């Protein structure tokens, strides 16, 4: 029993590590958006194409990743995901050598395959290791906290490595960050390879086959779409991921624009505060989640987020506030930023608990269709690439502040889902 607990502890630690990798590699697209905008004289729309490629990969890989997981198990899928991630970051490195925007997008797209596969592994694995129920949910919340921690560090760390972004800054200037990412992938591969990871589903199938039992017929995909609240829920998750990504990405672009003029290092620190606030929000959400319903939680944070975004748009750069930051010399300072940016950053407290709340409300009463619903949720993560593209197009035409109207619309829908769209009209029979 003690040996099993030790093995589970190692597996949990590996899943937490993978959670951090997901966030770190995904977060690279934020500072890279600033670089490619300068190197290729790109528009705001084009600067978000790398981020879009990273997230749209989920739409292509979500279902295949689930199939690989069900047939080959957690360890094989995790190893394959890490290998694909190494290749994706390697392609990004080659894009710096070639000075090619197209190769850069290919690297982001391949990296997105890896992130999707890792996400497909870590969430159900942590739930399984926790034995499901409250303990399983607690492990997922802790994993999400690790995800937020890496997201906090990534823009600060990469911003420090890049320094000031000028018209001469190129992707190749971010090679140190790419080398670190590839090193982490290589280390993760060998740690997973030589570690024991439980495979309860595969073991159960083998046991059933040995006893001559036939597997139960699996529920059909169309059955999940017969639940109205689930359909509204996957639309909400599509918009949520776009909102979560768009808020910090465009705050970063705005702060490093000529109008504000902050360095990439300082702006990265301020954007890092958004992810730090998400970390705080997730810890608070995990602590009160057993006492506060998902509907109440989502309704409150949705309402507050709308207020913050409205204040950010209306107040804009009408005043400046002092905000904690770290300079390129790694010294602490209070930097002057537009007051609107402060309100956008504060939205991290609100977006922190939206994913879990939307998921819980959307799968309520789905019964045997819950697993299929989880896979479809992963596909809808592609919203993190599509919504920022729309926001970028608006920013090109109407400016950075007005682009947050896209965010406002997304949050308004999420609030509607919490208040009305999440109502369960029917439940699965079993």
N, C-alpha and C positions, 0 to 999 in steps of 0.2 A: 504493500500500500504506500509506504514511504517512497519507494522507487517510482511509483506511478505519479505521485504528487510532484516529485522532482522533475519527472519528464514533462508533466503538464506545465510546470512553472517555466521550463525552458521554452516550450512551445508558445506559451503566452508571451514571453519576452521577445521571441522571434516575430510574432504577429504585431506587437507594439512597434518593433523596429521597422517592419514593413509599412505600418501605418505612417511612420515618420517619413519613410522614403517616398511614399505616394505624394505627400504634401510638398516635400522638398523639390522633387522633380517637376511637379505641376507648377509650383511657385516660380520656377526659373523663367516661365513665359512672361511674367510680369516685368522684370528688369530687361529681358531680351526685347520686349516690345519697344522700349525706349531706344535701345541700341539700333534695331533695324529701321526705326523711324529716321534716325540720323544717317546711317550708312547708306540706305537705299532711297533717301528722300521720300519716305513713304507717308501716306496720309494716315489719319487716325484709324480709318477703316482698315487699311493694310497692316497697320501695326498690330492689330488684333487677330490677324490670320493665323499666326503661330499658335496663339491660345485657342483659336477656333479649331485648328487641325488637331490639337491635343485632346479637346473634348469631343469633337465629332467622331473621333476614333471609337468612343464608347458606343455609338449607335451601330457601328459595324461589328464590334467585338463583344458586346454585352451577351448576346445569345450564345455565340461560339464558346466564350469563356465558361459559361454555365455548363455547356455540354462537355467540355474538356474536364471540368471539375467533377462532374457526375461520373465520368468514365475512368478518369485517371487518378483522381484524388487530389488532396490538398498539396502534398509535397511536390508531385510532378508539376502541377499547375503553377505553384510558387516558383519553382526552379525555371520553368519556361518563361514566366513573366519577368523574372530578374534578368535572364539572358536577353530577352527582347528589349528590356529597358537599357541594358548595356549597349546594345546595337543602336538604339534610338539616340542616346546621348553621343555615341560615336559618330553618327551621321551629322549631328549638330556641330560637332568638332570639325568634321570635314567641310561643312558649309562655310566655316570661318576660313579654312585653307583655300577653298574655291571662290570665296566671296560671292556665293550664290544664294539668292533669296529662295529659290525653288528647293534647293537641297536643305535649307533651314526648315522650310515647311514640311518636307519629308521626314526630317528628324523629329519634329514635334508630333507628327502623325504617328510614327512608329512608337515613340515614347508613350503616346496616348493608349496604344494597344496594351502596353505593359501596365500602365496605371489601372486600366479597366480590369485586367486579369488579377492584379494584386487586390483590388477592391473586392472582386468576386470571391477571393480566398479569405481575406482577413475577417470580414463581418460574420459569416456563418461559422468560421473556425473558432472565433472568440466566444460566440454564443454556445457552441458545442462544448468547448473547454470549460465554460462556466456552468454547464449542465442545464442551459436554458433558463427561463424564468427571470427573476430579479438578478441573480448572480450573472447570468449570461448578458443581460442588459447592462449591468454595472461594468463588466469587462469591455463591452463595446464603447461605453461612455468614456472609460479610461483610455481606450485606444484612440477615441476621437480627440481626447485632450493631448495625446502625443502628436496627433496630426496637427492640431492647432499650434503646438509648441514649435514644430518644424516650420510651419507656415510663418510664425513670428520671426524665426531666426533667418529664414531664406532671404527675404528682401534686404535685411540689414547686412547679412554676410556677403551676399553677391554685390550689393551696392558698394560695400567697402572694398571688395576686390576690384571692381570696375573703376571706382573713383568718379571724377567729374566726367559726364558724358558731353562730348563736343562733336562738332561736325566731322571730326577725324576718327571718332570712336567706331570700332568694328567688332563683329562677333568674336574674332580672334582674341580681342582684349579680355574676353571672359573665359579664356581657356583654363585658368586655374580652377574656376568653379566647375567646369565640365570634367576636368581631371579628377576632382574630388568626388563628383557624382559617379563617374565610372569606377573609381576605387571602392566606393560604398557598394555598388552593385556587385563587383567581383567578390568583395568580402562576404556579402550576404549570400551569394551563390554557394560558397564553400561551407558557410555556417549551416545553411539549410540542408546541403547535401549530406553532411555528416551528423545531422540531428535526427532524432526520432519525432515524427509528427503523427499524432493519432489519426486514423482513417476510419471512423465509426461507420460511415455509410458503406464503404467498400467491404469492411469486415462483416457487416450485417448481410450484405448480398452474398458473400462467400458462404456464410453460415447457412443462409436460406437455401442456397444451391446444394450444399452438402446434405441437407435434410430433404431434398427433393421438392421444396416448396416453389411455387410459381409466384413471380412478382405481381403485385396488384397493378391494375391498369392505372396509368398516370392521368391526372386531370388534363383536359385540353385547354390550350391557350385562350380560345375564344370565351371560355367560361368566366375568366377573370374580367373580361370587358362587359359582362352582363350586369356588373355592379356599378351603378351610376357614380357613387361616391369615390370609387377607385379610379374611374376615368378622370373625374375632376382632380383627384389627388396626383395622378402622374403629370397632368398639366401643371399643377402647382409645383411639383418637384423640378420640372423642366425650367420654369420661371425662377424658382428659388436659386438653382445653381448659377444661372445667369446673373441674378442679383448679387449673390455672394462674391462672384468673380469680378463683376463690372464695377462695383463700388470702389475697391482698392486700386484696380487697374487704371481707372480714369483719374482717380485722385493722384496717382503717381505721374501720369502723363501731364496733368494740369500743373502740378508743383514743379516739374522739370521743364515746363514750357517757358518761352521768353517772357511771358507776362508775369510769372512768379520768380523763376530763375533759381530755384534750389538745386543743389548738386544731387546726383543719383544716390550718393551715400546718405545724405540727410533725408531726402524724400523716402528712401527705402526704410529708414528707421521709423519715420512717421507712419508709413503704410504698415510696417511691422506691428505698430500699436493696434491697428485694426484687428490683426490676427491674434494679438495678445488679449484683446477684449473678448474675442470669440472663445479663447481658452478659458477666460474667467467665467463667461456666460455658460459654457458647457459644464464647468465644475459646479456652478450654482444650480444649473438645470438638473444635473445628476443628483444633487443633494435634496432638491425639493420635488423631484419627479414622482416620487411615491405618494405625495400628498396633493399635488396640483395636476389636474387633468391636462391632457395634450391640447384640448380645445381651448381651455382657459389660457394656457401658456402661449399658444400661437396667436390667440386674439389680442393679448396684451402686447407682445413683442411686435406684432404686425402694426398695431395702432401707433406705438411709440416710434417705430421705424418710419412710418409715413410722416410723422411730425418732424423727425430729424431731417429727412430728405427735403421736405418743404422748406424748413429753415435754412438748409444748406443752399438750396436754389435761390431763395428770396434774398438772404443776406449776402451770399456769394463772397466777393472781395470788398464789401463795403467797410470792413474793418479787419484788423489783424489781431491774432492772439498768440501768446507765447506757448509753444508746445514742446514737450521733452523730445530730444533727439540726440543722436551720436554723430559727430562729425567724421570726416575721412581720416582724421588723426586719432580716432577712437577716444575722443574726449566728450564728456557730457555737456550739453548746452540746451538753452531754451531758444528755439528758432521761431521767428515770426512767420505765421502761415495765415492764409485767408480764413476768416471765421467759418465760411461755408465748408471748408475741408474738415475742420474740427467736427462738425455735425455729421459729415459723411463717415468719418472714422468711428464716431460713437455708435454707428449702426452695427458695428461688430458685436455689441452686446445683444442686439436683437436677432441677427442672423444666426447666432451661435446655436440656438435650440430649434431652429425652424426645420431642419432636415428630419430629426427624430420625431418631432411633433407631426409633421406632414405624413411621414411614413406610418406612424401609429394610427392616425385617423384614417388613412387610405386603405389599410389592410384590415381594419376592424370588420369582423364578420365574414371574412373571405374563406376561413377554414382551410380546406385542402388546396385552395388556389393560392395560398400565401406564398409558397416557394416560387411559383410562376410570377407572382406580383413582384417579388424581390428582384428577379431577373429583368423585368420590364422597367423597374425603377433605375437599374444600372444603365439601361439604354437611354433613358431620358436625361441622364447626366450631360448629354450632348448640348443641352441648353446653355451650359457654361461656355460654349464656343459660339453659339448662334446669337444670343442676346447681346454680348459685347460687340459683335459685328454691327448690329443695328445701332447700338449706342455710339459706336465709332462713326457711323454714317451721319448720325444726328450731330455729333461733335464737329464734324467737318463742315456741316452746313449752318449750325446755330451756336456753336461754342461748347466748351466743356460743361459749364453749369447747366445749360438747357438739356444736355444729353442725359442728365439724371431724371428727366421726365420718363425715360424708358424704365428706369429703376422704380420710379413711383408707380407706374402702371402695373409692373410685376408684383410689387408688394401689395397693391390694392386687391389684386386677384387672390393672393395668398390669404389676405384678411377675409375676403368673401368666402373662400373655401373653409376657413376656420369657423365662421359664423353660420354659414348656410350650406355650402357645398359638401361638407363632410357628414351630413346627416345620413345615417344608414337606413335605407328603405327596405332592404332584404338581407338575409344571412344565408350562408351556405348550409346545406343540410348536414354535412359532416366535414 
